[in-house]
Amino acid sequence: MYVTALPLLAATLTRDPLPVSAVMFAEWLPWLLFGLPAGALLDRWERRRVMWTVDAGRLVVVGGFAVAVLAGWASVPLLMAAGFLLGTGQTVVDTASQALVPSLVSRDPGRLGRANGRLAGTRTVAEELAGPPAGGFLFSASAWLPFAADAVSFGASSALVAAIGGRPVAGGGPTAPAGRPRSLRAEIAEGLGWLWRRHALRLLAVCLGVMNLAGAGTFAIWVLWARQRLGLEDVGFGALVTAYAAGGLLGTLVASRLDAAVGPAVLLRAGLCTEAACQLALALTRSPWIAGATLVVFGAHAMVWGTVTVSLRGRVNSVSFLFDLGGAALGTLLGGGLAAALGITAPFWLASGAVTVLTVVAWRRFRPDALTSPPAIGLDST
């Protein structure tokens, strides 16, 4: 819910796109700062304990923020601080959860695939379909309510993860050949080197970075674009985010079938074309209905692209997150600056142009023979 409520609250404090985008930047910044160390550290720590402890901390942060909003103390710096702390927790929890699932589920590919699929579907429904409109609705009633509700959700999450049974899930830390614990620097360097030596994965990482740099530049000013360009208020903005998530849910249902039917090379090429076209449509339209339909298509493409790239890249999760969400962090500031200087649609025009150029560069390199799935690296998280 705070994904909708934070930008809505920022938009009530200022109409300047740059500080609104700065709030989004603060939320994504932890992926640039902590993405790689988090993956290496989680190979050493007990992951369930990390997850429930971090969510307990996020309960305190967002609960305290709800009190501050209720008391009338909200400000852009306070929003940035809250977004940074919540994003830091997300950096750890997302990385830990991806590495945790295989230790709780049989290594049988069928069962592991079903478990990952159910978790992805649940996350999409709760976090993206239900959360954003609920956040917009509660915000329209009172600005502090969505944050209070999110505090309850983090408390429940912490309790549920703490209740998971079974043996402790700790990486214990990879060791050097002589049996000595390896340094974080060595693990991070291995993850980066492993990815960089594989040309297809390197190109995928660069594509993710560019696409998220461009895409986050538009998402950072969605709330102002929805108000100024489409004439929508709080609930309408939440509905737009939900349209994107509905497309994502559709993408989860068809991604594996499309991959089996046409292969990853076709899907990656089609995804680049789809993203460029969607950004162009969002730059041109003033209709909420056309914008909503475009975001359904955009969300489906994003989920299919994400599913294909996860299956191709193996398990270098935090290295991939660095390109993926690190690009998004930088894009938020770029989008806010462009909107402030050139108008509210400027980030959409830039995003469409950047992805069009990327399509031309990557098209011939996304060949079926270049996209064979590589052997997974030995580090679960990094």
C-alpha positions in Angstrom: 0.0 0.0 0.0 2.8 2.4 0.7 3.9 2.1 -3.0 0.8 4.1 -3.8 0.6 6.2 -0.7 4.1 7.5 -0.6 4.0 9.3 -4.0 0.4 10.4 -3.3 1.6 12.0 -0.1 4.6 13.6 -1.8 2.2 15.0 -4.5 0.2 16.7 -1.7 3.3 18.4 -0.4 4.7 19.6 -3.7 3.8 19.8 -7.4 7.5 19.8 -8.5 8.4 16.5 -10.2 12.0 16.5 -8.9 11.2 16.2 -5.1 8.4 13.7 -5.9 10.9 11.6 -7.9 13.5 12.0 -5.1 11.1 10.1 -2.8 11.1 7.2 -5.3 14.9 7.5 -5.6 15.3 7.1 -1.9 13.3 3.9 -2.0 15.4 2.4 -4.8 18.8 3.7 -3.7 19.5 0.7 -1.3 19.7 -1.6 -4.3 22.7 0.4 -5.5 24.3 0.6 -2.1 23.6 -2.8 -0.6 22.5 -5.1 -3.4 25.8 -6.9 -3.8 26.8 -7.1 -0.1 23.4 -8.4 0.8 23.7 -11.4 -1.5 27.1 -12.3 -0.1 26.1 -11.8 3.6 23.0 -13.9 3.1 25.3 -16.8 2.2 26.5 -16.6 5.8 23.4 -15.7 7.8 20.3 -17.8 8.7 17.9 -16.5 6.2 14.6 -17.0 8.0 15.9 -15.1 11.1 17.1 -12.3 8.8 13.7 -12.0 7.1 11.5 -12.0 10.3 13.9 -9.6 12.0 13.9 -7.1 9.1 10.2 -7.2 8.7 9.8 -6.5 12.5 12.1 -3.5 11.9 9.9 -2.4 9.0 6.8 -2.7 11.3 8.5 -0.1 13.5 9.5 2.2 10.7 6.2 2.4 8.8 4.2 2.4 12.0 6.2 5.3 13.3 5.8 7.0 10.0 2.0 6.6 10.2 2.1 8.3 13.6 4.1 11.2 12.1 1.6 11.6 9.2 -1.3 11.6 11.6 0.5 14.3 13.7 1.0 16.5 10.6 4.8 16.1 10.6 5.1 14.8 7.0 7.8 16.4 4.8 9.7 15.4 1.7 12.9 14.6 3.7 10.9 12.4 6.1 9.3 10.6 3.2 12.8 10.0 1.7 14.1 8.6 5.0 11.1 6.3 5.4 11.4 5.1 1.8 15.2 4.5 2.2 14.7 2.4 5.3 11.8 0.4 3.8 13.8 -0.1 0.6 16.8 -1.3 2.6 14.6 -3.9 4.2 13.3 -4.9 0.8 16.9 -5.4 -0.5 17.5 -8.0 2.2 14.2 -9.7 2.2 13.8 -10.1 -1.6 17.3 -11.6 -1.9 16.8 -13.9 1.1 13.4 -15.1 -0.1 14.7 -16.2 -3.5 17.5 -18.2 -1.9 15.2 -19.6 0.9 12.6 -21.4 -1.3 14.8 -24.2 -2.6 15.8 -25.2 1.0 12.1 -25.5 2.0 10.9 -27.4 -1.1 12.0 -30.6 -2.7 14.7 -30.2 -5.3 12.4 -31.9 -7.8 12.0 -29.3 -10.6 8.3 -29.7 -10.8 7.6 -29.0 -7.1 10.1 -26.2 -7.0 8.6 -24.6 -10.1 5.1 -24.9 -8.6 6.3 -23.4 -5.3 8.0 -20.4 -7.1 4.9 -19.9 -9.3 2.5 -19.9 -6.4 4.7 -17.4 -4.5 5.0 -15.2 -7.5 1.2 -15.3 -8.1 0.5 -14.6 -4.4 2.9 -11.7 -4.4 1.4 -10.2 -7.6 -2.1 -10.5 -6.2 -1.4 -9.1 -2.8 1.4 -6.6 -3.4 0.4 -5.3 -6.8 -3.3 -6.1 -7.4 -4.8 -5.6 -4.0 -2.3 -3.2 -2.4 -2.2 -0.2 -4.7 -5.9 0.4 -5.0 -6.3 -0.2 -1.3 -3.6 2.3 -0.6 -5.3 4.9 -2.8 -8.7 4.3 -1.2 -7.3 4.5 2.3 -5.3 7.5 1.4 -8.4 9.3 0.1 -10.0 8.6 3.5 -7.0 9.7 5.6 -3.3 10.0 4.7 -2.0 8.0 7.6 -4.3 4.9 7.1 -2.4 3.0 4.4 0.8 3.3 6.4 -0.8 2.0 9.5 -2.3 -0.9 7.5 1.2 -1.7 6.0 2.6 -1.7 9.6 0.2 -4.5 10.5 1.1 -6.4 7.3 4.8 -6.3 8.2 4.1 -7.5 11.7 2.1 -10.4 10.3 4.9 -11.2 7.8 7.5 -11.2 10.5 5.4 -13.6 12.7 4.6 -16.0 9.8 8.2 -16.3 8.6 9.4 -16.8 12.2 6.9 -19.7 12.4 8.3 -21.6 9.4 9.5 -25.0 10.7 12.4 -27.2 9.5 16.1 -27.0 9.9 17.9 -23.6 10.0 18.6 -22.3 6.5 22.1 -20.8 6.7 24.6 -20.6 4.0 27.5 -20.6 6.4 29.6 -18.7 4.0 31.5 -20.2 1.1 35.1 -21.2 1.9 38.3 -20.8 0.1 40.2 -23.8 -1.2 42.2 -24.1 2.0 39.1 -24.1 4.1 39.3 -20.5 5.3 36.1 -18.4 5.0 36.1 -16.3 1.9 35.9 -12.5 2.0 32.9 -10.6 0.8 35.0 -8.9 -1.8 36.0 -12.2 -3.3 32.4 -13.5 -3.4 31.2 -10.3 -5.0 34.0 -10.3 -7.5 33.2 -14.0 -8.4 29.6 -13.2 -9.0 30.3 -10.2 -11.2 33.1 -12.0 -13.1 30.8 -15.0 -13.7 28.1 -12.9 -15.1 30.4 -10.7 -17.2 32.1 -13.7 -18.9 28.8 -14.9 -20.3 28.0 -12.6 -23.2 24.3 -13.3 -23.3 23.8 -12.7 -19.6 26.0 -9.6 -19.8 23.7 -8.2 -22.5 20.6 -9.1 -20.5 22.0 -7.3 -17.5 22.7 -4.2 -19.6 19.2 -4.4 -21.1 17.6 -4.6 -17.7 19.7 -1.6 -16.5 18.7 0.5 -19.5 15.0 -0.5 -19.5 14.7 0.1 -15.7 16.6 3.4 -16.0 14.1 4.5 -18.6 11.0 2.9 -17.0 11.6 4.1 -13.5 12.1 7.6 -14.9 8.4 7.4 -16.0 7.2 5.6 -12.9 8.7 8.2 -10.6 6.4 10.8 -11.9 3.3 8.6 -12.6 1.4 10.3 -9.8 1.8 13.8 -11.3 1.3 12.4 -14.8 -2.0 10.8 -13.7 -3.2 14.0 -12.2 -2.0 16.5 -14.7 -2.3 14.6 -17.9 -5.1 12.1 -17.2 -7.1 14.1 -14.6 -7.1 11.3 -12.1 -7.2 11.5 -8.3 -6.0 9.2 -5.5 -8.2 6.1 -6.3 -7.7 6.6 -10.0 -3.9 6.5 -9.6 -4.2 3.3 -7.5 -6.3 1.8 -10.3 -3.6 2.6 -12.9 -1.0 0.8 -10.7 -3.5 -2.1 -10.5 -3.9 -2.2 -14.3 -0.1 -2.7 -14.6 -0.2 -5.4 -11.9 -3.2 -7.1 -13.6 -1.1 -7.4 -16.7 1.7 -8.8 -14.6 -0.6 -11.5 -13.3 -1.6 -12.4 -16.9 2.1 -12.6 -17.7 2.8 -15.1 -14.9 0.0 -17.3 -16.3 1.3 -17.4 -19.9 5.1 -16.9 -19.6 6.1 -20.5 -19.3 3.8 -21.5 -22.2 5.1 -18.8 -24.4 8.7 -19.7 -23.6 8.0 -23.3 -24.5 6.2 -22.4 -27.7 8.4 -19.7 -29.2 11.6 -19.7 -27.2 13.4 -17.0 -25.2 15.0 -15.2 -28.2 11.6 -14.4 -29.7 10.2 -13.3 -26.4 13.1 -11.0 -25.6 12.9 -9.3 -29.0 9.1 -8.9 -28.8 9.5 -7.5 -25.3 11.8 -4.8 -26.4 9.4 -3.7 -29.2 6.5 -3.9 -26.7 8.2 -1.7 -24.2 9.1 1.0 -26.7 5.6 1.0 -28.1 4.0 1.2 -24.6 6.1 4.1 -23.5 5.2 5.9 -26.8 1.5 5.3 -26.2 1.7 6.7 -22.6 3.5 9.8 -23.9 0.7 10.5 -26.5 -2.5 9.6 -24.6 -4.7 11.8 -22.4 -7.3 9.0 -22.0 -7.3 7.1 -18.6 -8.8 4.1 -20.5 -6.1 4.0 -23.1 -3.5 4.5 -20.4 -5.0 1.6 -18.4 -5.1 -0.7 -21.3 -1.5 0.2 -22.2 -0.4 -0.6 -18.7 -2.0 -4.0 -18.8 0.1 -4.8 -21.9 3.1 -3.3 -20.2 2.7 -5.3 -17.1 2.3 -8.6 -19.0 5.4 -7.8 -21.0 7.4 -7.0 -17.8 6.4 -10.3 -16.2 7.2 -12.4 -19.3 10.5 -10.6 -19.7 11.4 -11.1 -16.0 10.5 -14.8 -16.1 12.6 -15.5 -19.2 15.6 -13.6 -17.8 15.4 -15.3 -14.4 15.5 -18.7 -16.1 18.5 -17.7 -18.2 20.7 -16.1 -15.6 20.9 -18.9 -13.1 21.2 -17.8 -9.5 23.3 -14.7 -9.5 20.4 -12.8 -7.9 22.0 -9.9 -6.2 24.3 -9.2 -9.2 21.3 -9.1 -11.4 19.4 -7.0 -8.9 22.2 -4.5 -9.1 21.6 -3.9 -12.8 17.9 -4.3 -12.5 17.0 -2.1 -9.5 20.1 0.0 -9.5 19.1 1.2 -12.9 15.7 2.0 -11.5 17.2 4.0 -8.7 19.1 6.3 -11.1 16.2 6.5 -13.5 13.9 8.0 -10.8 16.1 11.1 -10.5 16.5 11.3 -14.3 12.8 11.2 -14.8 12.1 13.8 -12.2 14.7 16.2 -13.7 13.4 15.7 -17.2 9.8 16.3 -16.2 10.7 19.5 -14.3 12.8 20.8 -17.2 10.8 19.7 -20.3 7.3 18.8 -19.2 5.5 15.8 -17.7 5.6 13.6 -20.8 9.4 14.1 -21.4 10.4 10.9 -19.5 8.0 8.8 -21.6 9.5 10.1 -24.8 13.0 9.5 -23.6 12.1 6.0 -22.5 10.6 5.1 -25.8 13.6 6.4 -27.7 16.1 4.7 -25.4 14.4 1.3 -25.7 14.1 1.7 -29.5 17.9 2.2 -29.7 18.4 -0.8 -27.4 16.2 -2.9 -29.6 18.4 -2.1 -32.6 21.6 -2.9 -30.7 20.4 -6.1 -29.1 18.3 -7.6 -31.9 21.0 -9.7 -33.6 22.6 -10.7 -30.3 19.4 -12.3 -29.0 19.8 -15.4 -31.1 18.5 -18.8 -29.9 22.1 -20.3 -29.9 23.3 -17.5 -27.7 20.6 -17.9 -25.1 21.3 -21.4 -23.8 20.9 -21.6 -20.1 24.3 -21.6 -18.4 25.3 -23.7 -15.4 24.4 -22.0 -12.1 27.1 -20.4 -10.1 27.8 -22.0 -6.7 26.6 -19.0 -4.6 22.9 -19.2 -3.8 22.5 -15.4 -3.4 25.4 -13.6 -5.0 
